[in-house]
Amino acid sequence: MTASERKGPLTDIRVIELGQLIAGPFCGQLMADMGADLIKVEPPGQGDPMRVWGRGEYALWWQVCARNKRVVTANLRDPEGQQLVRRLIAKADMVLENFRPGTMERWGLGYDDLVKDNPGLIMIRVSGYGQSGPYSSRAGYASVGEAMGGMRHLCGEPDRPPSRAGLSIGDTLAASYACMGALAALHHRDRTGEGQVIDASIYESVLNVMEATIPEYTVSNFIRQRSGSTLPGIAPSNVYDCKDGSFVIAANQDTVFKRLCKTMGMPELAEDDRFKNHGARGVHMQELDDIIGRWASTRTAAELEELLSEAGVPAGRIYTAPDMLQDPHFKAREAIIDTPTEDWPNLKMQNVFPKMSKTQGEVRWTGPKELGAHNEEVYGELLGLSREELRVLQEKSIV
Protein backbone atom coordinates (compact mmCIF):
# COMPACT_ATOMS: atom_id res chain seq x y z
CA MET A 1 0.00 0.00 0.00
CA THR A 2 1.43 3.35 -1.03
CA ALA A 3 1.59 6.49 1.10
CA SER A 4 -1.29 8.01 -0.85
CA GLU A 5 -3.46 4.98 -0.03
CA ARG A 6 -2.76 5.10 3.71
CA LYS A 7 -4.45 7.63 5.98
CA GLY A 8 -3.04 9.52 8.93
CA PRO A 9 -0.25 11.99 9.78
CA LEU A 10 2.62 9.50 9.33
CA THR A 11 2.00 8.28 5.77
CA ASP A 12 5.50 9.39 4.69
CA ILE A 13 7.24 7.45 7.50
CA ARG A 14 8.55 3.89 7.31
CA VAL A 15 9.18 1.89 10.48
CA ILE A 16 10.88 -1.51 10.73
CA GLU A 17 9.54 -3.38 13.77
CA LEU A 18 11.80 -6.09 15.19
CA GLY A 19 10.09 -6.59 18.54
CA GLN A 20 7.65 -9.19 19.72
CA LEU A 21 4.96 -9.75 22.37
CA ILE A 22 3.48 -6.47 23.61
CA ALA A 23 5.67 -3.46 24.41
CA GLY A 24 7.40 -3.08 21.06
CA PRO A 25 4.48 -4.19 18.87
CA PHE A 26 1.99 -1.90 20.63
CA CYS A 27 4.28 1.04 19.88
CA GLY A 28 4.35 -0.14 16.28
CA GLN A 29 0.57 -0.47 16.25
CA LEU A 30 0.17 3.15 17.35
CA MET A 31 2.35 4.37 14.49
CA ALA A 32 0.77 2.02 11.94
CA ASP A 33 -2.65 3.30 13.02
CA MET A 34 -1.40 6.81 12.26
CA GLY A 35 -0.54 5.81 8.71
CA ALA A 36 3.13 4.79 8.93
CA ASP A 37 4.39 2.05 6.61
CA LEU A 38 5.04 -0.43 9.41
CA ILE A 39 7.03 -3.49 8.36
CA LYS A 40 7.08 -6.12 11.08
CA VAL A 41 9.92 -8.67 10.98
CA GLU A 42 9.18 -12.09 12.51
CA PRO A 43 11.36 -15.19 12.91
CA PRO A 44 10.63 -17.73 10.17
CA GLY A 45 8.75 -20.85 11.15
CA GLN A 46 7.28 -19.48 14.39
CA GLY A 47 6.51 -15.78 14.21
CA ASP A 48 5.60 -13.48 17.07
CA PRO A 49 4.22 -15.40 20.08
CA MET A 50 1.25 -13.01 19.97
CA ARG A 51 -0.04 -15.07 17.06
CA VAL A 52 -1.09 -17.75 19.56
CA TRP A 53 -1.72 -15.68 22.69
CA GLY A 54 -5.25 -14.86 23.78
CA ARG A 55 -8.24 -15.82 25.86
CA GLY A 56 -10.93 -18.27 24.91
CA GLU A 57 -10.96 -20.41 21.80
CA TYR A 58 -9.17 -18.00 19.45
CA ALA A 59 -5.96 -15.96 19.60
CA LEU A 60 -7.54 -12.62 18.70
CA TRP A 61 -4.98 -10.28 20.22
CA TRP A 62 -2.81 -10.68 17.13
CA GLN A 63 -5.62 -9.24 15.01
CA VAL A 64 -5.32 -5.99 16.97
CA CYS A 65 -1.60 -5.63 17.72
CA ALA A 66 -0.52 -6.49 14.16
CA ARG A 67 -3.19 -4.47 12.37
CA ASN A 68 -2.07 -2.15 9.59
CA LYS A 69 1.36 -3.84 9.50
CA ARG A 70 3.08 -5.56 6.61
CA VAL A 71 4.69 -8.75 7.92
CA VAL A 72 7.89 -10.33 6.66
CA THR A 73 10.19 -13.04 8.00
CA ALA A 74 13.94 -12.90 8.62
CA ASN A 75 16.23 -14.98 10.81
CA LEU A 76 18.00 -12.41 12.96
CA ARG A 77 20.24 -15.08 14.45
CA ASP A 78 21.83 -15.76 11.09
CA PRO A 79 24.34 -13.31 9.55
CA GLU A 80 22.54 -13.43 6.22
CA GLY A 81 19.24 -12.61 7.89
CA GLN A 82 20.89 -9.79 9.82
CA GLN A 83 22.25 -8.32 6.62
CA LEU A 84 18.84 -8.56 4.98
CA VAL A 85 17.22 -6.62 7.82
CA ARG A 86 20.03 -4.09 7.86
CA ARG A 87 19.25 -3.34 4.22
CA LEU A 88 15.59 -2.79 5.13
CA ILE A 89 16.53 -0.44 7.98
CA ALA A 90 18.72 1.57 5.60
CA LYS A 91 15.53 2.47 3.74
CA ALA A 92 13.50 3.34 6.85
CA ASP A 93 12.95 6.34 9.08
CA MET A 94 12.76 4.33 12.29
CA VAL A 95 13.64 0.92 13.64
CA LEU A 96 11.75 -0.41 16.67
CA GLU A 97 12.98 -3.22 18.93
CA ASN A 98 12.25 -4.58 22.40
CA PHE A 99 14.91 -7.24 22.87
CA ARG A 100 17.09 -7.48 25.96
CA PRO A 101 19.75 -4.70 25.79
CA GLY A 102 22.87 -5.86 24.00
CA THR A 103 21.04 -8.25 21.67
CA MET A 104 20.96 -5.88 18.71
CA GLU A 105 24.66 -5.14 19.16
CA ARG A 106 25.52 -8.86 19.13
CA TRP A 107 23.64 -9.14 15.83
CA GLY A 108 25.58 -6.25 14.32
CA LEU A 109 22.43 -4.13 14.39
CA GLY A 110 23.35 -1.64 17.09
CA TYR A 111 22.68 2.04 16.49
CA ASP A 112 26.32 2.86 15.76
CA ASP A 113 26.30 0.24 13.00
CA LEU A 114 22.94 1.19 11.53
CA VAL A 115 23.58 4.95 11.25
CA LYS A 116 26.51 4.27 8.95
CA ASP A 117 23.95 3.37 6.29
CA ASN A 118 21.20 5.71 7.52
CA PRO A 119 22.47 8.86 9.32
CA GLY A 120 18.98 10.19 10.11
CA LEU A 121 17.74 6.93 11.62
CA ILE A 122 15.60 7.04 14.76
CA MET A 123 16.00 3.89 16.85
CA ILE A 124 13.23 3.09 19.34
CA ARG A 125 14.34 0.74 22.12
CA VAL A 126 11.86 -0.63 24.65
CA SER A 127 13.10 -2.81 27.51
CA GLY A 128 12.39 -3.71 31.10
CA TYR A 129 15.08 -1.56 32.73
CA GLY A 130 16.52 0.63 29.98
CA GLN A 131 19.72 0.49 27.95
CA SER A 132 22.02 1.52 30.80
CA GLY A 133 22.40 0.91 34.53
CA PRO A 134 23.17 -2.20 36.60
CA TYR A 135 19.84 -3.90 35.78
CA SER A 136 19.85 -3.24 32.03
CA SER A 137 20.84 -6.79 31.09
CA ARG A 138 18.04 -8.38 33.12
CA ALA A 139 15.00 -9.87 31.43
CA GLY A 140 12.05 -7.58 32.12
CA TYR A 141 8.33 -8.18 31.72
CA ALA A 142 5.49 -5.78 32.48
CA SER A 143 4.60 -7.48 35.76
CA VAL A 144 8.08 -6.85 37.15
CA GLY A 145 8.24 -3.31 35.79
CA GLU A 146 4.86 -2.52 37.37
CA ALA A 147 6.16 -3.84 40.70
CA MET A 148 9.45 -1.96 40.54
CA GLY A 149 7.80 1.23 39.31
CA GLY A 150 5.48 1.26 42.33
CA MET A 151 2.13 0.49 40.70
CA ARG A 152 1.64 -3.05 42.00
CA HIS A 153 2.08 -1.91 45.61
CA LEU A 154 -1.00 0.28 45.23
CA CYS A 155 -3.24 -2.20 43.37
CA GLY A 156 -5.80 -4.26 45.25
CA GLU A 157 -7.41 -4.42 48.67
CA PRO A 158 -5.40 -3.35 51.74
CA ASP A 159 -5.82 -6.71 53.51
CA ARG A 160 -4.54 -8.77 50.57
CA PRO A 161 -1.30 -9.11 48.55
CA PRO A 162 -0.78 -6.65 45.69
CA SER A 163 -2.95 -7.29 42.67
CA ARG A 164 -2.73 -6.42 38.99
CA ALA A 165 -4.98 -4.45 36.66
CA GLY A 166 -5.87 -7.45 34.49
CA LEU A 167 -4.03 -5.86 31.55
CA SER A 168 -0.36 -5.45 30.63
CA ILE A 169 -0.31 -1.81 31.71
CA GLY A 170 3.48 -1.63 32.01
CA ASP A 171 3.94 -2.77 28.43
CA THR A 172 1.42 -0.38 26.94
CA LEU A 173 2.72 2.54 29.01
CA ALA A 174 6.27 1.87 27.82
CA ALA A 175 5.02 1.57 24.24
CA SER A 176 3.11 4.85 24.51
CA TYR A 177 6.12 6.71 25.94
CA ALA A 178 8.31 5.16 23.24
CA CYS A 179 5.90 6.38 20.57
CA MET A 180 5.83 9.86 22.07
CA GLY A 181 9.63 9.94 22.14
CA ALA A 182 9.81 8.74 18.54
CA LEU A 183 7.46 11.47 17.34
CA ALA A 184 9.46 14.10 19.26
CA ALA A 185 12.65 12.73 17.68
CA LEU A 186 10.99 12.96 14.27
CA HIS A 187 10.30 16.65 14.89
CA HIS A 188 13.93 17.15 15.94
CA ARG A 189 15.11 15.39 12.77
CA ASP A 190 12.91 17.61 10.63
CA ARG A 191 14.72 20.64 12.07
CA THR A 192 18.28 19.30 12.23
CA GLY A 193 18.53 16.17 10.08
CA GLU A 194 19.79 14.24 13.10
CA GLY A 195 18.48 10.86 14.19
CA GLN A 196 18.71 9.58 17.76
CA VAL A 197 17.93 6.70 20.12
CA ILE A 198 14.73 6.52 22.17
CA ASP A 199 15.35 4.53 25.37
CA ALA A 200 11.98 3.62 26.95
CA SER A 201 11.97 1.28 29.95
CA ILE A 202 8.91 -0.36 31.43
CA TYR A 203 9.71 0.49 35.06
CA GLU A 204 10.33 4.18 34.30
CA SER A 205 7.16 4.41 32.23
CA VAL A 206 5.24 3.15 35.26
CA LEU A 207 7.20 5.47 37.54
CA ASN A 208 6.16 8.45 35.42
CA VAL A 209 2.46 7.93 36.14
CA MET A 210 2.95 7.50 39.89
CA GLU A 211 1.69 11.01 40.66
CA ALA A 212 3.24 12.53 43.84
CA THR A 213 4.32 9.29 45.51
CA ILE A 214 8.03 10.20 45.45
CA PRO A 215 7.74 13.79 46.77
CA GLU A 216 5.19 12.68 49.37
CA TYR A 217 7.77 10.34 50.84
CA THR A 218 10.76 12.65 50.55
CA VAL A 219 8.94 15.57 52.19
CA SER A 220 6.78 13.87 54.83
CA ASN A 221 7.92 10.24 54.96
CA PHE A 222 4.48 9.20 53.70
CA ILE A 223 4.09 5.96 51.72
CA ARG A 224 0.78 5.38 49.96
CA GLN A 225 -0.92 2.05 50.62
CA ARG A 226 -3.49 -0.09 48.83
CA SER A 227 -6.98 1.26 49.27
CA GLY A 228 -9.19 -0.92 47.07
CA SER A 229 -11.85 1.03 45.22
CA THR A 230 -11.25 4.28 47.11
CA LEU A 231 -8.60 6.97 47.18
CA PRO A 232 -7.74 7.90 50.79
CA GLY A 233 -8.83 11.42 51.59
CA ILE A 234 -10.89 11.73 48.39
CA ALA A 235 -14.63 11.42 49.06
CA PRO A 236 -17.07 10.57 47.81
CA SER A 237 -15.36 8.60 45.04
CA ASN A 238 -16.16 4.93 45.25
CA VAL A 239 -17.99 1.94 43.84
CA TYR A 240 -21.47 1.45 45.34
CA ASP A 241 -23.85 -1.48 45.09
CA CYS A 242 -27.15 -0.72 43.41
CA LYS A 243 -30.11 -3.02 42.78
CA ASP A 244 -28.59 -4.65 39.73
CA GLY A 245 -24.83 -4.34 40.01
CA SER A 246 -22.07 -1.88 40.86
CA PHE A 247 -21.99 1.82 40.17
CA VAL A 248 -19.23 4.46 40.34
CA ILE A 249 -19.98 7.86 41.85
CA ALA A 250 -17.28 10.54 41.95
CA ALA A 251 -18.47 13.74 43.63
CA ASN A 252 -15.47 14.81 45.68
CA GLN A 253 -15.43 18.45 44.55
CA ASP A 254 -17.44 20.73 46.87
CA THR A 255 -19.83 22.05 44.22
CA VAL A 256 -20.41 18.58 42.78
CA PHE A 257 -20.99 17.13 46.24
CA LYS A 258 -23.72 19.70 46.83
CA ARG A 259 -25.42 18.58 43.64
CA LEU A 260 -25.20 14.96 44.75
CA CYS A 261 -26.73 15.78 48.13
CA LYS A 262 -29.62 17.59 46.47
CA THR A 263 -30.19 14.65 44.11
CA MET A 264 -30.22 12.25 47.05
CA GLY A 265 -32.84 14.41 48.77
CA MET A 266 -30.38 15.19 51.56
CA PRO A 267 -29.19 18.79 50.90
CA GLU A 268 -28.34 19.16 54.60
CA LEU A 269 -25.37 16.82 54.18
CA ALA A 270 -23.52 19.52 52.27
CA GLU A 271 -23.66 21.73 55.39
CA ASP A 272 -22.85 18.97 57.86
CA ASP A 273 -19.50 19.67 59.58
CA ARG A 274 -18.39 16.12 58.73
CA PHE A 275 -18.88 16.63 55.01
CA LYS A 276 -18.96 20.34 54.20
CA ASN A 277 -15.49 20.50 52.60
CA HIS A 278 -12.92 18.29 50.94
CA GLY A 279 -10.81 17.75 54.05
CA ALA A 280 -13.74 16.88 56.29
CA ARG A 281 -15.15 14.40 53.80
CA GLY A 282 -11.78 12.69 53.60
CA VAL A 283 -11.70 12.22 57.37
CA HIS A 284 -15.28 10.89 57.48
CA MET A 285 -15.11 8.91 54.26
CA GLN A 286 -16.58 5.68 55.64
CA GLU A 287 -19.60 7.41 57.17
CA LEU A 288 -20.28 9.23 53.92
CA ASP A 289 -19.84 6.08 51.82
CA ASP A 290 -22.34 4.26 54.05
CA ILE A 291 -24.94 6.99 53.51
CA ILE A 292 -24.46 7.04 49.74
CA GLY A 293 -24.38 3.25 49.62
CA ARG A 294 -27.76 2.95 51.35
CA TRP A 295 -29.25 5.46 48.92
CA ALA A 296 -27.75 3.78 45.84
CA SER A 297 -28.92 0.33 46.92
CA THR A 298 -32.57 1.35 46.47
CA ARG A 299 -32.15 2.14 42.77
CA THR A 300 -31.11 0.41 39.58
CA ALA A 301 -28.00 1.40 37.64
CA ALA A 302 -30.19 2.92 34.92
CA GLU A 303 -32.06 5.04 37.47
CA LEU A 304 -28.82 6.22 39.06
CA GLU A 305 -27.34 7.06 35.68
CA GLU A 306 -30.33 9.17 34.69
CA LEU A 307 -30.57 10.99 38.02
CA LEU A 308 -26.89 11.77 38.36
CA SER A 309 -26.39 12.67 34.72
CA GLU A 310 -29.17 15.25 34.91
CA ALA A 311 -27.64 16.63 38.11
CA GLY A 312 -24.17 16.97 36.60
CA VAL A 313 -22.57 14.43 38.93
CA PRO A 314 -19.84 12.23 37.38
CA ALA A 315 -21.10 8.66 37.64
CA GLY A 316 -21.49 5.51 35.63
CA ARG A 317 -21.76 1.77 35.37
CA ILE A 318 -18.73 -0.51 35.32
CA TYR A 319 -18.64 -1.76 31.74
CA THR A 320 -17.63 -5.06 30.23
CA ALA A 321 -17.42 -5.77 26.49
CA PRO A 322 -21.20 -6.30 26.01
CA ASP A 323 -21.95 -2.94 27.67
CA MET A 324 -19.47 -1.17 25.39
CA LEU A 325 -20.97 -2.72 22.29
CA GLN A 326 -24.48 -1.61 23.23
CA ASP A 327 -23.67 1.89 24.45
CA PRO A 328 -24.95 4.67 22.13
CA HIS A 329 -22.02 6.96 22.94
CA PHE A 330 -19.49 4.31 21.84
CA LYS A 331 -21.51 3.94 18.63
CA ALA A 332 -21.79 7.66 17.98
CA ARG A 333 -18.04 8.17 18.33
CA GLU A 334 -17.21 4.94 16.46
CA ALA A 335 -15.02 3.86 19.34
CA ILE A 336 -15.53 0.25 18.28
CA ILE A 337 -15.52 -0.72 14.62
CA ASP A 338 -16.30 -3.74 12.46
CA THR A 339 -13.22 -4.92 10.59
CA PRO A 340 -13.18 -7.73 8.04
CA THR A 341 -10.56 -10.44 8.61
CA GLU A 342 -9.58 -13.67 6.91
CA ASP A 343 -11.62 -15.68 9.43
CA TRP A 344 -14.38 -13.30 10.56
CA PRO A 345 -16.37 -11.02 8.22
CA ASN A 346 -16.88 -8.35 10.87
CA LEU A 347 -14.48 -8.63 13.78
CA LYS A 348 -15.17 -5.90 16.34
CA MET A 349 -12.22 -4.07 17.85
CA GLN A 350 -11.29 -0.68 19.27
CA ASN A 351 -10.85 2.06 16.67
CA VAL A 352 -7.75 4.15 16.00
CA PHE A 353 -7.21 6.71 18.76
CA PRO A 354 -6.81 9.61 19.39
CA LYS A 355 -9.21 11.28 16.98
CA MET A 356 -7.67 13.92 14.73
CA SER A 357 -9.65 16.56 12.87
CA LYS A 358 -7.54 16.58 9.70
CA THR A 359 -5.31 13.48 9.55
CA GLN A 360 -7.31 10.68 11.14
CA GLY A 361 -5.82 7.21 10.83
CA GLU A 362 -7.81 4.06 10.14
CA VAL A 363 -7.72 0.29 10.48
CA ARG A 364 -6.86 -0.85 6.96
CA TRP A 365 -6.45 -4.53 7.78
CA THR A 366 -6.00 -6.75 10.82
CA GLY A 367 -2.99 -8.89 11.71
CA PRO A 368 -2.10 -10.96 8.64
CA LYS A 369 -2.72 -14.66 9.15
CA GLU A 370 0.06 -15.99 6.90
CA LEU A 371 3.61 -15.86 8.28
CA GLY A 372 5.70 -13.77 5.89
CA ALA A 373 2.59 -12.64 4.04
CA HIS A 374 4.39 -9.63 2.57
CA ASN A 375 7.83 -11.14 1.92
CA GLU A 376 7.60 -10.91 -1.83
CA GLU A 377 6.02 -7.45 -1.79
CA VAL A 378 8.44 -5.87 0.70
CA TYR A 379 11.69 -7.55 -0.29
CA GLY A 380 10.90 -7.09 -3.96
CA GLU A 381 9.79 -3.47 -3.61
CA LEU A 382 12.52 -2.23 -1.25
CA LEU A 383 15.47 -4.53 -1.93
CA GLY A 384 14.78 -5.63 -5.49
CA LEU A 385 14.90 -9.34 -4.65
CA SER A 386 13.44 -11.69 -7.23
CA ARG A 387 11.11 -14.59 -6.50
CA GLU A 388 13.99 -16.98 -7.14
CA GLU A 389 16.25 -15.17 -4.68
CA LEU A 390 13.49 -15.30 -2.07
CA ARG A 391 12.96 -19.00 -2.75
CA VAL A 392 16.65 -19.66 -2.08
CA LEU A 393 16.53 -17.64 1.14
CA GLN A 394 13.47 -19.58 2.23
CA GLU A 395 15.16 -22.90 1.57
CA LYS A 396 18.07 -21.75 3.77
CA SER A 397 15.59 -20.68 6.52
CA ILE A 398 16.76 -17.08 6.24
CA VAL A 399 13.18 -15.93 5.59
N, C-alpha and C positions, 0 to 999 in steps of 0.2 A: 504493500500500500504506500503510495507516494505521500509527500507532505501535503499536497493540495487535497488529498482524499481524507486525511486525518483532520480532526477538529480539536481545538484547544490552543493554549498559548505557547506550547513547546513543540509545535510541528516541525520546526527546523533543527531540532536537537536529536542526536542519536546517542543512546545509552547501551552499553554492553553490560548485562547483568550476569555475574558469575556466582552469586550467592545461592543459598538454598534454605529450606524451611521458611522462617517467618520474617525475621528482622530485615534482611536484605531484600527479599522479594516484595515485601509490603512497600518498602521505599520505591522499588521499581514499579509497582502497581500504581502508586500515586503519580509518578511521572508519566507512565503510559496512559493513565486516565486523562492527563492534561495534554495528550497529543504527541508525546515523544515517540520516536521510533525506538522501541525497547526490544533489544535482541537478547533473549535469555539463553545462556549456554548451560546445557545439562550433560552429565556424564553418560556416555553411550551405554545402552543395555539396562540401565536402571532409572535414570532421571532423578528429578527432585523428589525426596521423600514425601512432599506434599501431595504428590499424585495419588498416594494411597492413604493419606491421613484424613480423618473425618469421623463424624458420629453417625450412627445408624447404619443402614445397608450400603450407602454410597459414599464415596470420597468426594464430597462436593466443594470442599475448601479450595481445591485446585482450580475449579471453575472461576473463582473470584480472584485469587492471588495471582493467577497467570493470565488474567484477561488483558486484552489489547497488546499482548506480547507475541513477537515472533520467536519461535523456539528452534534452536539448533543443538546439535550434540558435538562435543569435543572432549577428548581425554586429556585433562590437564595434568595428569601424572606421567604423560609421555612427552618427550621433547618435541615430537612432531605436532602433537596436539597443542602444546604451549605456543609453538611458533605460529600455528594457524590462528589462535586466539589473539596473539600479539598483532597479527596483521589486521584483524577486525578492529582492535582497539585503536590502531593507528588511524582508522577512518571514523572514529567516534569523538563525541564531545566529552563523554563521561564514561568511566568504568566503575561499576558497583560490585563490591564483594563483602562477604561477611564470614570469611574463614578465620581461624585462629591466627593472631598476628605472627608474622614470620613465614606463613605458608606461601603467600604470593612471591616473596623474595626467593624462597627455595625453588620455585618454579621459573625463576627468571622473569617474573612479571611484577616486580616491585616498581614503585613510582619512578625511581631514578632510572630504571631501565626503559620504562614505557615513554617517558617524556623525550627520550632521544629521537623517537619516531613521531612524537605528537606533543610539541612544546606547550600547547594550550590546554592539555588534558586536565580534566578535573577528576580526581579519584575519590570515590566515596567508600569509606571503610567503616563497617559496623561490627562491633565485637562486644564481648561481655565486659571487659575492663579497660578498653582503649589500647592504643598502639604503643604506649610507654608505661613505665612504672613497674613495680615488682610483681604485680599480678597479671601483667599483660599477656603472658604466655599460657595462662590458665584457660581451660574450657569454660565457657560462660553461657548459660541459658537464662531465659527471662526470669524463671523462678528464683534463681540465685541473685540476679541483678535487682529484682524487686525487694528481696530480703536485705541485701547490702545497702541499697538506696534508701531504706527506711520505710517503704510502703507496707511490706508484709506485717511489720510490728503493729501497724495501726488498723489492720483488716480483721474483722471478726468481732465476736462477743468478748467482753472483758474477762469472763470466767473460763475461757477456752483457749487452746493454742492458736497462734496466728492462722488466719485463713487466706484464701486467694479470691480474686475477683471473678473467677470462672472464665477468664479470657487471658490471652498472653499480652497483658498490658505493657510489660517491660519491652517486649519486642516491638510493638507498634509505636510506643513512645520513641524508642531509639530510631526506628525507621522514619518517623515524622520529623525528628530533629535532624536526621541525616539529609532528608529531602530539603528542609529549610536551609541547611548549610550549603547544599549543592546549588540551590537557586540563588543564594547570596553570592556564591563563588562565580556563578554564571554572570551575574551583574558586574562583579569585579573584573572578570575576563573581558567583558564588553568594553570596559573603560581602559584596561591596561594591556590586554592580550595575554595576561598571565594565567596559567592554570594553578591549581593547588590541591592539597589533600584535605578531605573532610574526615575527621576522626570522631565518630559518634559511638560512645559506649552505652551499654544498657544501664549500668548502675548510675551513671551520671545523668542519663535522661530521666530516670526515676527521681534522682535527687533534685532535679530542677523543677519538679512539680510538688515538692514537699513543703510548700508555703513557708511559714516562719519557724519551722521546727528547729533549725540550727540557731538563729538568733535568740529564740525563746530559751534555749538551754544556756547559751553563752552569757546572756544577760541575767537570767533569774534562776538558772539551774533547773528549769522545768522541762520534763520529758513527757510528751503526749503519750496517752495510753489508748488501747482499744476501747471503743465506746458503742459498738454495735450500730444501730440505726440512727443514733443521735450524734450531735456534735456538742461536747461539753461547753456549757455557757451560752449556747445558741438555742433559744426557745421562743415559740414552739417551732420545731423543725424535726418531724419524726414520721414514722410509719404507724398508722392507726388501723385497727380492725373495724371494718364496717360490716353490714349484713351479709355481703357476698364476696368478701375478700379483703385485701389490704389497700390502703390509700395513703398517699403522701400529702402532708400539709406543711407548708413552709411559710410562716407568718411572723418571723422574728423581728422584722422592722416595726417600730412603734406605730406608724400610721397604718401599716397592713394589719397589725395585731388588733387595732381598734375596729377595723372592718370585719375581721374574723369574729370578734366578740359580738358585734351587732348582728351578724349573720346567725350566730348561735343563739340569739335572743338573750344574751348575757352582757349587755354593754357596760355593766358595772365592773366587770373584770378588768377593763382597761384602766380603771381608776383605783383598783385594789393595790395597796402598797406592795404586795408580793409580786405583782405583775405589771406595774405601770411603766416600767422602763426596761431597757435591754439587760442591764445588770441584775435587776431584781428577778426578772424572768429566768435568767441563768441560774441563780441561786435556788429558785423554787421550781425548777424544771419538772421534777417528778409530779408535784401537785398539779401543775398546769397540764401535763400530759394526761393525767388521770381524768381531769375534767373534760378535755377535748376528746379523749378516748370514749368516755361514756356517751357524749353527744354523737360522735361518729358511728357508734355501734347501733344506733337506732335508725340508720339510713343506709340505702344502697350506694354503691360507688357512683352510679349514674345520677342519683339525687345529689350526692355531695359535689360531684363535678359541676352540675348545673348551678347549684347554690353558690359555690365558691367562685366559679368563673364570673358570674354576674356581679359578685361583690368585689372582684379584683384581687382575690387572694390566690397566690400561686399554689396549685394543688393538682393532683392527678393520680390516675391508676398506675399500677406497676405492670408494664406491658411484657408480654411474651410475643413470639412471632405471629400467632393468630391475631392478636390485638393490633399489631402494626399493620397487618395486611388489610384489616377491616376499617382502620381509622381514616376518616375523610380528609384530615389534614395531611397525612402521609400521601394520600392519593393526589390531592391538589398540588402538592409540591413535587410530585413524582420522586419521592424519596426511595421508593422501591419500584423496580422496573421489571418487565418481562424481557428476557433475552434468549433467543434461540440458541441451542447447543446441538452437538452431534447426537446426543441421547435424549434430550428433552426439548420439545418444541417451544416451550415458554418457561424457562427456568427463572424464578424470581430471585433477585438479589438487590443489594443496596446500590443506589445510583452513584455516579461520580459526584464528588463533593470536594471543596465548596462550590457553590453556584457562582458563576461569573457572568456579568451582564453582557460582555462582548465576545469573550473567547471561551465559551463553555466546552468542556470536554464531553466525551460520550463513551459508552461501552460499545465497541465495534465488534468484538467477538469475545468469547469466554476462553478459558485455558484450553489450548489445543490438545486433543486426545492422543494423537500420534506422536511418539518420541522422535524428535528431529524433523517435525512436520515441515519446517521451512529451510532445511539444509540446502536443497537445490536452489531455492530462491535467493537466500542470503549469500551463500558462498559463491554462487554464480554472479549475482548482481554486484557484490562488493569486492570479491577477490578474483573474479573471472575464471573460477574453476569449472571445468567441463563435467558432464555427467560421468565420463569415464574416470576422470581424476577422483571424483567423489566416490565412485564405486571401489576404486583401489583403496582409498582411505577407510572406507567402511569394512573392507575385507581385513584390513590391518587393525581394526577396532580403534582407529583414531577418531572417527565420527560414528 
